[in-house]
Amino acid sequence: MVFLLLEMIIEATIRLPKNIGPTITMIGGILLGQAIVQAKLVSNLLIIILVASAISNFALTSY
């Protein structure tokens, strides 16, 4: 479930205009992550691991 949200955020980053895409997806990711943790669907540790994975994914694709 959480990985599906990550893939949706990555896809949104690709499809949105370059000047606003990263900002919208960053805010969306923060809000979704906060809502998922508050609903106790996943733990904080999983969100941290997911964010580290997303950052490494963005870093490697731009390399």
PQR file with spaces between the fields and no chain letter, atoms N, CA, C, O and H, PARSE charges and radii, in Angstrom:
ATOM       1  N    MET     1       0.812   -1.175    0.000 -0.4000 1.5000
ATOM       2  CA   MET     1       0.000    0.000    0.000 -0.0000 2.0000
ATOM       3  C    MET     1       0.872    1.262    0.000  0.5500 1.7000
ATOM       4  O    MET     1       0.642    2.185   -0.781 -0.5500 1.4000
ATOM       5  N    VAL     2       1.849    1.288    0.863 -0.4000 1.5000
ATOM       6  CA   VAL     2       2.701    2.467    0.959 -0.0000 2.0000
ATOM       7  C    VAL     2       3.580    2.585   -0.281  0.5500 1.7000
ATOM       8  O    VAL     2       3.837    3.691   -0.758 -0.5500 1.4000
ATOM       9  H    VAL     2       2.036    0.538    1.498  0.4000 1.0000
ATOM      10  N    PHE     3       4.035    1.463   -0.801 -0.4000 1.5000
ATOM      11  CA   PHE     3       4.859    1.512   -2.006 -0.0000 2.0000
ATOM      12  C    PHE     3       4.045    1.963   -3.214  0.5500 1.7000
ATOM      13  O    PHE     3       4.581    2.598   -4.122 -0.5500 1.4000
ATOM      14  H    PHE     3       3.826    0.565   -0.414  0.4000 1.0000
ATOM      15  N    LEU     4       2.775    1.641   -3.228 -0.4000 1.5000
ATOM      16  CA   LEU     4       1.896    2.128   -4.290 -0.0000 2.0000
ATOM      17  C    LEU     4       1.798    3.654   -4.233  0.5500 1.7000
ATOM      18  O    LEU     4       1.825    4.318   -5.268 -0.5500 1.4000
ATOM      19  H    LEU     4       2.341    1.125   -2.490  0.4000 1.0000
ATOM      20  N    LEU     5       1.685    4.205   -3.027 -0.4000 1.5000
ATOM      21  CA   LEU     5       1.663    5.665   -2.887 -0.0000 2.0000
ATOM      22  C    LEU     5       2.970    6.281   -3.347  0.5500 1.7000
ATOM      23  O    LEU     5       2.974    7.338   -3.979 -0.5500 1.4000
ATOM      24  H    LEU     5       1.663    3.665   -2.186  0.4000 1.0000
ATOM      25  N    LEU     6       4.084    5.627   -3.034 -0.4000 1.5000
ATOM      26  CA   LEU     6       5.381    6.125   -3.490 -0.0000 2.0000
ATOM      27  C    LEU     6       5.455    6.143   -5.014  0.5500 1.7000
ATOM      28  O    LEU     6       5.946    7.109   -5.598 -0.5500 1.4000
ATOM      29  H    LEU     6       4.081    4.769   -2.520  0.4000 1.0000
ATOM      30  N    GLU     7       4.984    5.109   -5.647 -0.4000 1.5000
ATOM      31  CA   GLU     7       5.000    5.060   -7.110 -0.0000 2.0000
ATOM      32  C    GLU     7       4.091    6.125   -7.711  0.5500 1.7000
ATOM      33  O    GLU     7       4.405    6.692   -8.758 -0.5500 1.4000
ATOM      34  H    GLU     7       4.586    4.324   -5.172  0.4000 1.0000
ATOM      35  N    MET     8       2.970    6.397   -7.055 -0.4000 1.5000
ATOM      36  CA   MET     8       2.076    7.443   -7.545 -0.0000 2.0000
ATOM      37  C    MET     8       2.730    8.817   -7.417  0.5500 1.7000
ATOM      38  O    MET     8       2.564    9.663   -8.296 -0.5500 1.4000
ATOM      39  H    MET     8       2.715    5.936   -6.205  0.4000 1.0000
ATOM      40  N    ILE     9       3.460    9.046   -6.347 -0.4000 1.5000
ATOM      41  CA   ILE     9       4.150   10.327   -6.176 -0.0000 2.0000
ATOM      42  C    ILE     9       5.255   10.482   -7.207  0.5500 1.7000
ATOM      43  O    ILE     9       5.439   11.568   -7.757 -0.5500 1.4000
ATOM      44  H    ILE     9       3.595    8.359   -5.633  0.4000 1.0000
ATOM      45  N    ILE    10       5.989    9.418   -7.473 -0.4000 1.5000
ATOM      46  CA   ILE    10       7.042    9.473   -8.491 -0.0000 2.0000
ATOM      47  C    ILE    10       6.442    9.742   -9.870  0.5500 1.7000
ATOM      48  O    ILE    10       6.989   10.526  -10.645 -0.5500 1.4000
ATOM      49  H    ILE    10       5.840    8.536   -7.026  0.4000 1.0000
ATOM      50  N    GLU    11       5.331    9.100  -10.170 -0.4000 1.5000
ATOM      51  CA   GLU    11       4.674    9.313  -11.460 -0.0000 2.0000
ATOM      52  C    GLU    11       4.159   10.745  -11.583  0.5500 1.7000
ATOM      53  O    GLU    11       4.230   11.345  -12.655 -0.5500 1.4000
ATOM      54  H    GLU    11       4.887    8.464   -9.540  0.4000 1.0000
ATOM      55  N    ALA    12       3.642   11.290  -10.487 -0.4000 1.5000
ATOM      56  CA   ALA    12       3.166   12.675  -10.511 -0.0000 2.0000
ATOM      57  C    ALA    12       4.323   13.639  -10.736  0.5500 1.7000
ATOM      58  O    ALA    12       4.161   14.646  -11.426 -0.5500 1.4000
ATOM      59  H    ALA    12       3.584   10.803   -9.615  0.4000 1.0000
ATOM      60  N    THR    13       5.483   13.346  -10.166 -0.4000 1.5000
ATOM      61  CA   THR    13       6.651   14.197  -10.370 -0.0000 2.0000
ATOM      62  C    THR    13       7.046   14.232  -11.831  0.5500 1.7000
ATOM      63  O    THR    13       7.442   15.279  -12.343 -0.5500 1.4000
ATOM      64  H    THR    13       5.614   12.528   -9.606  0.4000 1.0000
ATOM      65  N    ILE    14       6.944   13.116  -12.499 -0.4000 1.5000
ATOM      66  CA   ILE    14       7.330   13.033  -13.911 -0.0000 2.0000
ATOM      67  C    ILE    14       6.346   13.802  -14.792  0.5500 1.7000
ATOM      68  O    ILE    14       6.757   14.469  -15.742 -0.5500 1.4000
ATOM      69  H    ILE    14       6.623   12.266  -12.083  0.4000 1.0000
ATOM      70  N    ARG    15       5.059   13.712  -14.487 -0.4000 1.5000
ATOM      71  CA   ARG    15       4.035   14.270  -15.367 -0.0000 2.0000
ATOM      72  C    ARG    15       3.716   15.742  -15.132  0.5500 1.7000
ATOM      73  O    ARG    15       3.203   16.406  -16.032 -0.5500 1.4000
ATOM      74  H    ARG    15       4.726   13.169  -13.716  0.4000 1.0000
ATOM      75  N    LEU    16       4.007   16.264  -13.949 -0.4000 1.5000
ATOM      76  CA   LEU    16       3.722   17.672  -13.678 -0.0000 2.0000
ATOM      77  C    LEU    16       4.797   18.561  -14.298  0.5500 1.7000
ATOM      78  O    LEU    16       5.900   18.090  -14.574 -0.5500 1.4000
ATOM      79  H    LEU    16       4.424   15.725  -13.218  0.4000 1.0000
ATOM      80  N    PRO    17       4.493   19.836  -14.519 -0.5600 1.5000
ATOM      81  CA   PRO    17       5.513   20.751  -15.055  0.2800 2.0000
ATOM      82  C    PRO    17       6.747   20.809  -14.155  0.5500 1.7000
ATOM      83  O    PRO    17       6.646   20.635  -12.941 -0.5500 1.4000
ATOM      84  N    LYS    18       7.892   21.051  -14.748 -0.4000 1.5000
ATOM      85  CA   LYS    18       9.169   20.986  -14.034 -0.0000 2.0000
ATOM      86  C    LYS    18       9.279   21.995  -12.897  0.5500 1.7000
ATOM      87  O    LYS    18       9.941   21.715  -11.898 -0.5500 1.4000
ATOM      88  H    LYS    18       7.974   21.192  -15.735  0.4000 1.0000
ATOM      89  N    ASN    19       8.649   23.162  -13.022 -0.4000 1.5000
ATOM      90  CA   ASN    19       8.819   24.181  -11.989 -0.0000 2.0000
ATOM      91  C    ASN    19       7.929   23.956  -10.775  0.5500 1.7000
ATOM      92  O    ASN    19       8.239   24.466   -9.698 -0.5500 1.4000
ATOM      93  H    ASN    19       8.111   23.390  -13.833  0.4000 1.0000
ATOM      94  N    ILE    20       6.841   23.217  -10.907 -0.4000 1.5000
ATOM      95  CA   ILE    20       5.928   23.027   -9.778 -0.0000 2.0000
ATOM      96  C    ILE    20       5.827   21.560   -9.348  0.5500 1.7000
ATOM      97  O    ILE    20       5.369   21.281   -8.240 -0.5500 1.4000
ATOM      98  H    ILE    20       6.589   22.803  -11.781  0.4000 1.0000
ATOM      99  N    GLY    21       6.233   20.647  -10.175 -0.4000 1.5000
ATOM     100  CA   GLY    21       6.098   19.223   -9.891 -0.0000 2.0000
ATOM     101  C    GLY    21       6.739   18.761   -8.593  0.5500 1.7000
ATOM     102  O    GLY    21       6.064   18.144   -7.768 -0.5500 1.4000
ATOM     103  H    GLY    21       6.605   20.874  -11.075  0.4000 1.0000
ATOM     104  N    PRO    22       8.017   19.038   -8.388 -0.5600 1.5000
ATOM     105  CA   PRO    22       8.650   18.574   -7.145  0.2800 2.0000
ATOM     106  C    PRO    22       8.031   19.182   -5.886  0.5500 1.7000
ATOM     107  O    PRO    22       7.959   18.519   -4.851 -0.5500 1.4000
ATOM     108  N    THR    23       7.589   20.422   -5.962 -0.4000 1.5000
ATOM     109  CA   THR    23       6.987   21.065   -4.791 -0.0000 2.0000
ATOM     110  C    THR    23       5.662   20.406   -4.426  0.5500 1.7000
ATOM     111  O    THR    23       5.413   20.103   -3.260 -0.5500 1.4000
ATOM     112  H    THR    23       7.646   20.961   -6.802  0.4000 1.0000
ATOM     113  N    ILE    24       4.826   20.189   -5.417 -0.4000 1.5000
ATOM     114  CA   ILE    24       3.519   19.575   -5.174 -0.0000 2.0000
ATOM     115  C    ILE    24       3.687   18.155   -4.638  0.5500 1.7000
ATOM     116  O    ILE    24       2.999   17.767   -3.694 -0.5500 1.4000
ATOM     117  H    ILE    24       5.029   20.435   -6.365  0.4000 1.0000
ATOM     118  N    THR    25       4.577   17.390   -5.221 -0.4000 1.5000
ATOM     119  CA   THR    25       4.737   16.011   -4.773 -0.0000 2.0000
ATOM     120  C    THR    25       5.389   15.930   -3.397  0.5500 1.7000
ATOM     121  O    THR    25       5.098   15.008   -2.636 -0.5500 1.4000
ATOM     122  H    THR    25       5.136   17.705   -5.989  0.4000 1.0000
ATOM     123  N    MET    26       6.262   16.871   -3.064 -0.4000 1.5000
ATOM     124  CA   MET    26       6.864   16.873   -1.728 -0.0000 2.0000
ATOM     125  C    MET    26       5.811   17.153   -0.667  0.5500 1.7000
ATOM     126  O    MET    26       5.745   16.458    0.347 -0.5500 1.4000
ATOM     127  H    MET    26       6.499   17.621   -3.682  0.4000 1.0000
ATOM     128  N    ILE    27       4.991   18.165   -0.900 -0.4000 1.5000
ATOM     129  CA   ILE    27       3.927   18.494    0.054 -0.0000 2.0000
ATOM     130  C    ILE    27       2.921   17.343    0.139  0.5500 1.7000
ATOM     131  O    ILE    27       2.476   16.983    1.229 -0.5500 1.4000
ATOM     132  H    ILE    27       5.045   18.729   -1.724  0.4000 1.0000
ATOM     133  N    GLY    28       2.570   16.777   -0.995 -0.4000 1.5000
ATOM     134  CA   GLY    28       1.650   15.641   -1.003 -0.0000 2.0000
ATOM     135  C    GLY    28       2.206   14.448   -0.254  0.5500 1.7000
ATOM     136  O    GLY    28       1.478   13.775    0.475 -0.5500 1.4000
ATOM     137  H    GLY    28       2.931   17.069   -1.881  0.4000 1.0000
ATOM     138  N    GLY    29       3.489   14.182   -0.427 -0.4000 1.5000
ATOM     139  CA   GLY    29       4.123   13.069    0.281 -0.0000 2.0000
ATOM     140  C    GLY    29       4.153   13.279    1.779  0.5500 1.7000
ATOM     141  O    GLY    29       3.927   12.345    2.549 -0.5500 1.4000
ATOM     142  H    GLY    29       4.080   14.730   -1.020  0.4000 1.0000
ATOM     143  N    ILE    30       4.433   14.511    2.197 -0.4000 1.5000
ATOM     144  CA   ILE    30       4.450   14.812    3.634 -0.0000 2.0000
ATOM     145  C    ILE    30       3.057   14.638    4.222  0.5500 1.7000
ATOM     146  O    ILE    30       2.895   14.031    5.281 -0.5500 1.4000
ATOM     147  H    ILE    30       4.617   15.269    1.571  0.4000 1.0000
ATOM     148  N    LEU    31       2.056   15.170    3.535 -0.4000 1.5000
ATOM     149  CA   LEU    31       0.687   15.057    4.046 -0.0000 2.0000
ATOM     150  C    LEU    31       0.209   13.616    4.083  0.5500 1.7000
ATOM     151  O    LEU    31      -0.409   13.194    5.060 -0.5500 1.4000
ATOM     152  H    LEU    31       2.187   15.663    2.675  0.4000 1.0000
ATOM     153  N    LEU    32       0.487   12.855    3.031 -0.4000 1.5000
ATOM     154  CA   LEU    32       0.079   11.451    3.019 -0.0000 2.0000
ATOM     155  C    LEU    32       0.802   10.643    4.087  0.5500 1.7000
ATOM     156  O    LEU    32       0.194    9.811    4.760 -0.5500 1.4000
ATOM     157  H    LEU    32       0.989   13.197    2.237  0.4000 1.0000
ATOM     158  N    GLY    33       2.093   10.886    4.242 -0.4000 1.5000
ATOM     159  CA   GLY    33       2.852   10.173    5.264 -0.0000 2.0000
ATOM     160  C    GLY    33       2.339   10.463    6.661  0.5500 1.7000
ATOM     161  O    GLY    33       2.208    9.557    7.484 -0.5500 1.4000
ATOM     162  H    GLY    33       2.587   11.562    3.695  0.4000 1.0000
ATOM     163  N    GLN    34       2.050   11.725    6.927 -0.4000 1.5000
ATOM     164  CA   GLN    34       1.525   12.109    8.238 -0.0000 2.0000
ATOM     165  C    GLN    34       0.159   11.468    8.493  0.5500 1.7000
ATOM     166  O    GLN    34      -0.103   10.979    9.592 -0.5500 1.4000
ATOM     167  H    GLN    34       2.156   12.461    6.258  0.4000 1.0000
ATOM     168  N    ALA    35      -0.699   11.472    7.492 -0.4000 1.5000
ATOM     169  CA   ALA    35      -2.029   10.880    7.647 -0.0000 2.0000
ATOM     170  C    ALA    35      -1.953    9.375    7.867  0.5500 1.7000
ATOM     171  O    ALA    35      -2.705    8.828    8.674 -0.5500 1.4000
ATOM     172  H    ALA    35      -0.486   11.870    6.599  0.4000 1.0000
ATOM     173  N    ILE    36      -1.063    8.709    7.163 -0.4000 1.5000
ATOM     174  CA   ILE    36      -0.934    7.262    7.307 -0.0000 2.0000
ATOM     175  C    ILE    36      -0.409    6.898    8.686  0.5500 1.7000
ATOM     176  O    ILE    36      -0.874    5.930    9.288 -0.5500 1.4000
ATOM     177  H    ILE    36      -0.453    9.153    6.507  0.4000 1.0000
ATOM     178  N    VAL    37       0.556    7.662    9.197 -0.4000 1.5000
ATOM     179  CA   VAL    37       1.099    7.387   10.526 -0.0000 2.0000
ATOM     180  C    VAL    37       0.062    7.690   11.603  0.5500 1.7000
ATOM     181  O    VAL    37      -0.072    6.922   12.555 -0.5500 1.4000
ATOM     182  H    VAL    37       0.934    8.449    8.709  0.4000 1.0000
ATOM     183  N    GLN    38      -0.670    8.786   11.473 -0.4000 1.5000
ATOM     184  CA   GLN    38      -1.687    9.118   12.468 -0.0000 2.0000
ATOM     185  C    GLN    38      -2.820    8.104   12.476  0.5500 1.7000
ATOM     186  O    GLN    38      -3.419    7.859   13.524 -0.5500 1.4000
ATOM     187  H    GLN    38      -0.561    9.410   10.700  0.4000 1.0000
ATOM     188  N    ALA    39      -3.123    7.515   11.336 -0.4000 1.5000
ATOM     189  CA   ALA    39      -4.158    6.481   11.275 -0.0000 2.0000
ATOM     190  C    ALA    39      -3.644    5.129   11.761  0.5500 1.7000
ATOM     191  O    ALA    39      -4.396    4.157   11.830 -0.5500 1.4000
ATOM     192  H    ALA    39      -2.637    7.713   10.486  0.4000 1.0000
ATOM     193  N    LYS    40      -2.354    5.079   12.098 -0.4000 1.5000
ATOM     194  CA   LYS    40      -1.702    3.861   12.601 -0.0000 2.0000
ATOM     195  C    LYS    40      -1.789    2.704   11.610  0.5500 1.7000
ATOM     196  O    LYS    40      -1.949    1.546   11.997 -0.5500 1.4000
ATOM     197  H    LYS    40      -1.743    5.868   12.042  0.4000 1.0000
ATOM     198  N    LEU    41      -1.682    3.041   10.325 -0.4000 1.5000
ATOM     199  CA   LEU    41      -1.629    1.997    9.296 -0.0000 2.0000
ATOM     200  C    LEU    41      -0.220    1.464    9.121  0.5500 1.7000
ATOM     201  O    LEU    41      -0.036    0.287    8.811 -0.5500 1.4000
ATOM     202  H    LEU    41      -1.552    3.982   10.011  0.4000 1.0000
ATOM     203  N    VAL    42       0.781    2.320    9.318 -0.4000 1.5000
ATOM     204  CA   VAL    42       2.183    1.919    9.240 -0.0000 2.0000
ATOM     205  C    VAL    42       2.944    2.590   10.376  0.5500 1.7000
ATOM     206  O    VAL    42       2.436    3.509   11.018 -0.5500 1.4000
ATOM     207  H    VAL    42       0.632    3.276    9.571  0.4000 1.0000
ATOM     208  N    SER    43       4.160    2.124   10.616 -0.4000 1.5000
ATOM     209  CA   SER    43       4.972    2.708   11.672 -0.0000 2.0000
ATOM     210  C    SER    43       5.822    3.857   11.128  0.5500 1.7000
ATOM     211  O    SER    43       5.967    4.027    9.918 -0.5500 1.4000
ATOM     212  H    SER    43       4.572    1.378   10.094  0.4000 1.0000
ATOM     213  N    ASN    44       6.371    4.630   12.043 -0.4000 1.5000
ATOM     214  CA   ASN    44       7.258    5.731   11.652 -0.0000 2.0000
ATOM     215  C    ASN    44       8.498    5.207   10.941  0.5500 1.7000
ATOM     216  O    ASN    44       8.997    5.838   10.009 -0.5500 1.4000
ATOM     217  H    ASN    44       6.253    4.492   13.027  0.4000 1.0000
ATOM     218  N    LEU    45       8.992    4.061   11.376 -0.4000 1.5000
ATOM     219  CA   LEU    45      10.195    3.486   10.779 -0.0000 2.0000
ATOM     220  C    LEU    45       9.974    3.158    9.303  0.5500 1.7000
ATOM     221  O    LEU    45      10.862    3.385    8.481 -0.5500 1.4000
ATOM     222  H    LEU    45       8.586    3.548   12.133  0.4000 1.0000
ATOM     223  N    LEU    46       8.818    2.636    8.966 -0.4000 1.5000
ATOM     224  CA   LEU    46       8.535    2.318    7.565 -0.0000 2.0000
ATOM     225  C    LEU    46       8.509    3.583    6.715  0.5500 1.7000
ATOM     226  O    LEU    46       8.984    3.573    5.579 -0.5500 1.4000
ATOM     227  H    LEU    46       8.096    2.452    9.633  0.4000 1.0000
ATOM     228  N    ILE    47       7.968    4.660    7.245 -0.4000 1.5000
ATOM     229  CA   ILE    47       7.950    5.925    6.506 -0.0000 2.0000
ATOM     230  C    ILE    47       9.372    6.427    6.285  0.5500 1.7000
ATOM     231  O    ILE    47       9.696    6.917    5.203 -0.5500 1.4000
ATOM     232  H    ILE    47       7.582    4.668    8.167  0.4000 1.0000
ATOM     233  N    ILE    48      10.228    6.305    7.314 -0.4000 1.5000
ATOM     234  CA   ILE    48      11.614    6.747    7.173 -0.0000 2.0000
ATOM     235  C    ILE    48      12.339    5.921    6.119  0.5500 1.7000
ATOM     236  O    ILE    48      13.085    6.473    5.310 -0.5500 1.4000
ATOM     237  H    ILE    48       9.964    5.907    8.192  0.4000 1.0000
ATOM     238  N    ILE    49      12.135    4.625    6.117 -0.4000 1.5000
ATOM     239  CA   ILE    49      12.762    3.755    5.114 -0.0000 2.0000
ATOM     240  C    ILE    49      12.237    4.088    3.720  0.5500 1.7000
ATOM     241  O    ILE    49      13.002    4.110    2.756 -0.5500 1.4000
ATOM     242  H    ILE    49      11.530    4.177    6.775  0.4000 1.0000
ATOM     243  N    LEU    50      10.953    4.343    3.613 -0.4000 1.5000
ATOM     244  CA   LEU    50      10.353    4.678    2.326 -0.0000 2.0000
ATOM     245  C    LEU    50      10.893    6.001    1.790  0.5500 1.7000
ATOM     246  O    LEU    50      11.154    6.126    0.593 -0.5500 1.4000
ATOM     247  H    LEU    50      10.331    4.325    4.397  0.4000 1.0000
ATOM     248  N    VAL    51      11.060    6.977    2.660 -0.4000 1.5000
ATOM     249  CA   VAL    51      11.602    8.271    2.236 -0.0000 2.0000
ATOM     250  C    VAL    51      13.054    8.125    1.784  0.5500 1.7000
ATOM     251  O    VAL    51      13.459    8.720    0.785 -0.5500 1.4000
ATOM     252  H    VAL    51      10.849    6.875    3.632  0.4000 1.0000
ATOM     253  N    ALA    52      13.832    7.333    2.518 -0.4000 1.5000
ATOM     254  CA   ALA    52      15.223    7.103    2.109 -0.0000 2.0000
ATOM     255  C    ALA    52      15.275    6.420    0.745  0.5500 1.7000
ATOM     256  O    ALA    52      16.127    6.739   -0.085 -0.5500 1.4000
ATOM     257  H    ALA    52      13.502    6.850    3.329  0.4000 1.0000
ATOM     258  N    SER    53      14.367    5.486    0.520 -0.4000 1.5000
ATOM     259  CA   SER    53      14.294    4.812   -0.774 -0.0000 2.0000
ATOM     260  C    SER    53      13.911    5.786   -1.889  0.5500 1.7000
ATOM     261  O    SER    53      14.476    5.733   -2.981 -0.5500 1.4000
ATOM     262  H    SER    53      13.675    5.226    1.194  0.4000 1.0000
ATOM     263  N    ALA    54      12.958    6.668   -1.618 -0.4000 1.5000
ATOM     264  CA   ALA    54      12.526    7.633   -2.630 -0.0000 2.0000
ATOM     265  C    ALA    54      13.641    8.616   -2.954  0.5500 1.7000
ATOM     266  O    ALA    54      13.858    8.945   -4.120 -0.5500 1.4000
ATOM     267  H    ALA    54      12.498    6.710   -0.731  0.4000 1.0000
ATOM     268  N    ILE    55      14.349    9.088   -1.932 -0.4000 1.5000
ATOM     269  CA   ILE    55      15.445   10.032   -2.168 -0.0000 2.0000
ATOM     270  C    ILE    55      16.542    9.375   -2.991  0.5500 1.7000
ATOM     271  O    ILE    55      17.084    9.990   -3.909 -0.5500 1.4000
ATOM     272  H    ILE    55      14.173    8.821   -0.985  0.4000 1.0000
ATOM     273  N    SER    56      16.871    8.135   -2.671 -0.4000 1.5000
ATOM     274  CA   SER    56      17.903    7.446   -3.454 -0.0000 2.0000
ATOM     275  C    SER    56      17.434    7.193   -4.881  0.5500 1.7000
ATOM     276  O    SER    56      18.238    7.234   -5.811 -0.5500 1.4000
ATOM     277  H    SER    56      16.431    7.635   -1.925  0.4000 1.0000
ATOM     278  N    ASN    57      16.149    6.934   -5.063 -0.4000 1.5000
ATOM     279  CA   ASN    57      15.603    6.726   -6.405 -0.0000 2.0000
ATOM     280  C    ASN    57      15.734    8.000   -7.234  0.5500 1.7000
ATOM     281  O    ASN    57      16.146    7.945   -8.393 -0.5500 1.4000
ATOM     282  H    ASN    57      15.496    6.900   -4.307  0.4000 1.0000
ATOM     283  N    PHE    58      15.387    9.144   -6.652 -0.4000 1.5000
ATOM     284  CA   PHE    58      15.511   10.407   -7.382 -0.0000 2.0000
ATOM     285  C    PHE    58      16.957   10.757   -7.648  0.5500 1.7000
ATOM     286  O    PHE    58      17.274   11.312   -8.700 -0.5500 1.4000
ATOM     287  H    PHE    58      15.053    9.189   -5.711  0.4000 1.0000
ATOM     288  N    ALA    59      17.845   10.444   -6.711 -0.4000 1.5000
ATOM     289  CA   ALA    59      19.259   10.767   -6.891 -0.0000 2.0000
ATOM     290  C    ALA    59      19.884    9.920   -7.990  0.5500 1.7000
ATOM     291  O    ALA    59      20.692   10.414   -8.777 -0.5500 1.4000
ATOM     292  H    ALA    59      17.588    9.993   -5.856  0.4000 1.0000
ATOM     293  N    LEU    60      19.516    8.658   -8.046 -0.4000 1.5000
ATOM     294  CA   LEU    60      20.105    7.768   -9.054 -0.0000 2.0000
ATOM     295  C    LEU    60      19.567    8.056  -10.453  0.5500 1.7000
ATOM     296  O    LEU    60      20.306    7.924  -11.429 -0.5500 1.4000
ATOM     297  H    LEU    60      18.860    8.256   -7.407  0.4000 1.0000
ATOM     298  N    THR    61      18.308    8.443  -10.573 -0.4000 1.5000
ATOM     299  CA   THR    61      17.788    8.708  -11.915 -0.0000 2.0000
ATOM     300  C    THR    61      18.364    9.986  -12.495  0.5500 1.7000
ATOM     301  O    THR    61      18.509   10.100  -13.712 -0.5500 1.4000
ATOM     302  H    THR    61      17.708    8.550   -9.780  0.4000 1.0000
ATOM     303  N    SER    62      18.699   10.958  -11.639 -0.4000 1.5000
ATOM     304  CA   SER    62      19.292   12.186  -12.162 -0.0000 2.0000
ATOM     305  C    SER    62      20.793   12.017  -12.404  0.5500 1.7000
ATOM     306  O    SER    62      21.396   12.846  -13.085 -0.5500 1.4000
ATOM     307  H    SER    62      18.582   10.866  -10.650  0.4000 1.0000
ATOM     308  N    TYR    63      21.404   10.975  -11.869 -0.4000 1.5000
ATOM     309  CA   TYR    63      22.821   10.723  -12.075 -0.0000 2.0000
ATOM     310  C    TYR    63      23.016   10.190  -13.462  0.5500 1.7000
ATOM     311  O    TYR    63      24.146    9.904  -13.859 -0.5500 1.4000
ATOM     312  H    TYR    63      20.914   10.301  -11.316  0.4000 1.0000
